[in-house]
Amino acid sequence: MCTEDAYVSQALRNGASAFVLKSRGFVDLLHAVYEVVAGRKHLSPELDADAIRQLVARLSISQRTAETHRANIRKKFEFARHADLVSFALRRGLLTRDL
């Protein structure tokens, strides 16, 4: 996953609107295409889950607390998807894939 993290981070920094893991298959790829066409970002769900797991270890808080904070931030900034929040944070340098 470390190598993949570097690819994801670099791809998003370079303007990618989506990142789909090879293991996800055609359905996730198709969903990503629809999301991008609609003007949204898309990350495979495992990428979001991995970011939360790494953040929880770093902050010493429960996963539920991290998820609550993430939901509150999404609501405040009116992001429809978790991927939009992650992309925003990466673009602003608030988050790196190598937590």
C-alpha positions in Angstrom: 0.0 0.0 0.0 2.9 2.4 0.6 3.8 2.5 -3.1 0.1 2.9 -3.9 -0.1 5.8 -1.4 2.6 7.6 -3.2 0.8 7.2 -6.5 -2.5 8.4 -5.1 -0.9 11.4 -3.5 1.0 12.3 -6.6 -1.9 11.8 -8.9 -4.2 14.0 -6.8 -1.5 16.7 -6.6 -1.2 16.6 -10.4 -4.9 17.2 -10.8 -6.4 13.7 -11.1 -10.1 13.6 -10.3 -10.3 10.0 -9.4 -8.2 7.1 -8.2 -9.5 3.5 -8.5 -7.6 0.6 -7.0 -7.0 -2.3 -9.5 -8.6 -4.7 -7.0 -11.9 -2.8 -7.2 -12.9 -3.9 -10.7 -15.1 -2.6 -13.4 -18.1 -1.4 -11.3 -16.0 0.9 -9.2 -14.2 2.2 -12.4 -17.5 2.9 -14.0 -18.8 4.7 -10.8 -15.6 6.8 -10.8 -16.2 7.8 -14.4 -19.8 8.9 -13.6 -18.6 10.9 -10.5 -15.9 12.7 -12.5 -18.3 13.5 -15.4 -20.7 15.0 -12.7 -17.8 17.2 -11.5 -17.0 15.2 -8.4 -13.9 13.4 -7.2 -13.7 9.7 -6.5 -11.4 7.6 -4.4 -11.8 3.8 -3.9 -13.3 3.3 -0.5 -10.2 1.5 0.9 -8.2 4.7 0.4 -10.6 6.6 2.8 -10.6 3.7 5.3 -6.8 3.5 5.2 -6.4 7.3 5.8 -8.8 7.1 8.8 -6.9 4.1 10.3 -3.5 5.9 10.0 -5.0 9.1 11.5 -6.5 7.3 14.5 -3.1 5.8 15.4 -1.5 9.2 15.1 -4.1 11.1 17.2 -4.8 8.4 19.7 -8.6 8.8 19.3 -11.2 6.3 18.5 -12.2 5.5 15.0 -15.8 6.7 15.8 -14.4 10.1 17.0 -12.4 10.5 13.8 -15.5 9.6 11.7 -17.6 12.1 13.6 -15.0 14.9 13.0 -14.8 14.0 9.4 -18.6 14.1 9.0 -18.8 17.5 10.7 -16.1 18.9 8.4 -17.8 17.6 5.3 -21.1 19.2 6.5 -19.4 22.5 7.2 -17.7 22.7 3.8 -20.7 21.1 2.0 -18.7 18.2 0.5 -21.1 15.5 -0.8 -18.5 12.7 -0.5 -15.6 11.7 1.7 -13.4 11.7 -1.4 -14.1 15.4 -1.9 -12.8 16.2 1.6 -9.7 14.1 1.2 -9.0 15.7 -2.2 -9.5 19.2 -0.7 -7.1 18.4 2.2 -4.4 17.0 -0.2 -4.6 20.0 -2.5 -4.2 22.4 0.5 -1.3 20.4 2.0 -3.4 19.6 5.1 -3.0 15.9 4.6 -0.4 13.7 3.0 -0.9 10.0 1.9 2.2 9.1 3.9 0.7 9.9 7.4 
